[in-house]
Amino acid sequence: MEEEIKTHAEVVGDVGVLLGFVKQMNLPEMLDRHIPGHHLDQGLSWGWVISIWLVYIVSQGDHRKVRVEDWVAEKHETLELLTGLEKRPDGFYR
């Protein structure tokens, strides 16, 4: 019996370089110091949300929030590897 192998490919492009700069600058942590979270917030901190949105803006040349969710869904494995954040079943990262 042959084992079925599933593969998944993501086009990374400039996302790795941009996230590398974001992490090198400690941007998520710096933003978190100035933008306090709410006790009911789930998933990513505001620092990570803003940082990933900035990477999207620079990478795609588009600032619309509505498109970011689709972009993150397309790149979720890349984002997990580069940020160390895991996507939960409810769609939030932690």
N, C-alpha and C positions, 0 to 999 in steps of 0.2 A: 504494500500500500504506500503510495507516494504522499509525502507531507506537503501540504499547501503552504507556499511562502507568500506572505503579503508584504508589499513594499509601499513606501510613501516618499514622495520627493517634494521638497520645498525649495523655491528659488529664494536664495538668501540675499543676493545683491549686496547693497551697502549697509544692511542692517547690522551685521556683525561689527563693522568698523565704527558705526555711529554709537551702538550700545557700549562698545569698548571705551569710547571717549566719555560717555555719560558715566560709566562706572569709575573710570580713572579720575574724573572730577568730583566723585562722590555726590553727584547731583541729587539722587533720590534722598539721601540722608540729609543734605543741606536743606532741601525743600521741606522735609518732614519736621525739621527744627522750627521752621517759620510758619508752617501750615498745620495746625494741630488737627488730629483726627477726632472723630466722634465715637463715643463708646458703642454705638450701634453699627459702625462701619464694618463691612465684611470684605475680605479679600485684600487686594493691594492697598498699600498706603498711598496717600495723595502724592507723595514724592515719586513713587513708581508710576502712577497713572500719568502724571505730567511728563515724566521722562520718556515714557513709551510714546505718548502723544507727540512730543517734540521730535522723536526719531521718525515717527510716521510723517510728520509735516516736512522734514528735511528730505526724507527718502522719496516721498511721493509728490511733493509740491502741492499738497492739498491740506487744508486746515479743517475740513468738515468733520465733526465728531461722528456723524452717522456712518462714515466710511471706515473709521478706525476699527470698529468691532469686526467687520468682515476681514480687514487686513490682519488683525490679531489672530482670528480663527485660521487664516491661511498660513500663518507663521508660528503657530503655537509651539511646535517642537523646537524651533530655533530659539524662540523667546525663553522657553524653559531651560534650554541648555546654556544660554548666554547670561541669564539673570539669576538662575538658581531657584526661580519661583516655580511652583507646581500648579497646574490647572486642576481645580476641583471639579467633581461631577456637576455641580450647580453653575459652572461657568466662571466662577471667581478664581482668581489666583491667590496664593498665600505664600 
